[in-house]
Amino acid sequence: MGEWLNADKDRKILFTKAGNGTYYVKISWLKKANDEEYKMEMVVIKGLTFKNGEYSGGHHYSPSNGGWVKATANLKDINTLNVTGYKYFLSKTRTYTRAK
C-alpha cells in the first residue's frame, strides 16, 4: 500500500504486507528524531487482514491509551488512508495522505 504522511506532517508510515498474508504498518520517517512516543521502524499497526474492501482485525499502538487497541483501515480514495482505533465503545479515526 505504500508510504503515508500523517495530518500533522511530522510522521510517515509504511503500509506493508507480511509474509503470513497480514498487513502491518511501521514508522518510516519522523520530523523529530527524538520523538518520545514513536521511534523509527517501530511497528504501530499489526495483524490487519484485507476482506470486502477493508483492512480489519488488526491492532494499533496508541500511546495515549497506553498500549494496543483494535484497528481497521480503509482507502477513502487513492491518496487518502483512514485508520480507526477502537477501545471499548470509543473510536478515533486518523487520516493519512499518500507520501510523494
C-alpha positions as CSV (number, residue, x, y, z in Angstrom):
1,M,0.0,0.0,0.0
2,G,3.0,2.3,0.3
3,E,4.1,5.3,2.4
4,W,1.7,7.7,4.0
5,L,2.0,11.1,5.8
6,N,0.0,11.9,8.9
7,A,-2.2,15.0,9.2
8,D,0.4,16.9,11.3
9,K,3.0,16.2,8.6
10,D,5.5,15.1,11.3
11,R,5.4,11.3,10.7
12,K,5.4,8.9,7.8
13,I,4.2,5.3,8.0
14,L,4.9,2.4,5.6
15,F,2.0,0.1,5.0
16,T,3.3,-3.4,4.1
17,K,2.2,-7.0,3.5
18,A,3.8,-9.5,5.8
19,G,4.9,-13.0,4.8
20,N,1.9,-14.6,6.5
21,G,-0.6,-12.5,4.4
22,T,-1.5,-10.0,7.0
23,Y,-0.6,-6.3,6.8
24,Y,1.5,-4.2,9.2
25,V,2.5,-0.5,9.4
26,K,5.8,0.9,10.7
27,I,7.2,4.3,11.2
28,S,9.4,5.2,8.2
29,W,10.1,8.9,8.9
30,L,9.9,11.3,11.9
31,K,10.3,15.0,11.8
32,K,11.7,14.9,15.3
33,A,14.3,12.2,15.7
34,N,13.9,12.2,19.5
35,D,10.1,11.7,19.5
36,E,9.0,10.5,22.9
37,E,6.1,8.4,21.6
38,Y,7.4,6.9,18.4
39,K,10.7,5.5,17.1
40,M,12.0,4.8,13.6
41,E,11.0,1.4,12.3
42,M,8.5,0.9,15.2
43,V,5.5,-1.2,14.2
44,V,2.4,0.8,15.0
45,I,-0.3,-1.4,13.4
46,K,-0.2,-5.2,13.1
47,G,-2.4,-8.1,12.1
48,L,-4.7,-6.4,9.5
49,T,-6.4,-8.7,7.0
50,F,-8.0,-7.5,3.8
51,K,-11.6,-8.5,3.2
52,N,-14.5,-6.9,1.4
53,G,-12.5,-3.7,0.6
54,E,-11.4,-3.1,4.2
55,Y,-8.4,-3.9,6.3
56,S,-9.7,-5.2,9.7
57,G,-8.8,-7.4,12.6
58,G,-5.6,-5.6,13.5
59,H,-4.2,-3.7,16.4
60,H,-2.9,-0.1,16.5
61,Y,-0.4,1.2,19.0
62,S,-1.9,4.1,20.9
63,P,0.5,5.9,23.3
64,S,-2.4,8.0,24.6
65,N,-4.3,4.8,25.5
66,G,-1.3,3.1,27.0
67,G,-0.9,0.3,24.5
68,W,-2.6,-1.6,21.7
69,V,-6.2,-1.1,20.6
70,K,-8.3,-2.8,17.9
71,A,-7.9,-1.2,14.4
72,T,-9.3,-1.1,10.9
73,A,-8.0,0.8,7.8
74,N,-9.6,1.7,4.5
75,L,-8.8,3.8,1.5
76,K,-11.1,6.8,1.2
77,D,-9.6,7.4,-2.3
78,I,-6.3,6.7,-4.0
79,N,-4.5,9.3,-1.9
80,T,-6.3,9.1,1.5
81,L,-6.0,6.4,4.1
82,N,-8.2,6.3,7.2
83,V,-7.1,4.3,10.2
84,T,-9.5,3.8,13.0
85,G,-8.6,2.7,16.5
86,Y,-11.3,1.2,18.8
87,K,-11.2,0.9,22.6
88,Y,-14.4,-0.3,24.2
89,F,-17.2,1.8,22.7
90,L,-14.9,4.7,21.7
91,S,-13.2,5.1,18.3
92,K,-10.8,7.6,16.7
93,T,-10.0,7.9,13.0
94,R,-6.7,9.3,11.8
95,T,-6.3,10.4,8.2
96,Y,-3.1,10.0,6.2
97,T,-2.3,11.3,2.7
98,R,-0.1,9.4,0.3
99,A,3.5,10.5,0.6
100,K,5.2,11.8,-2.6
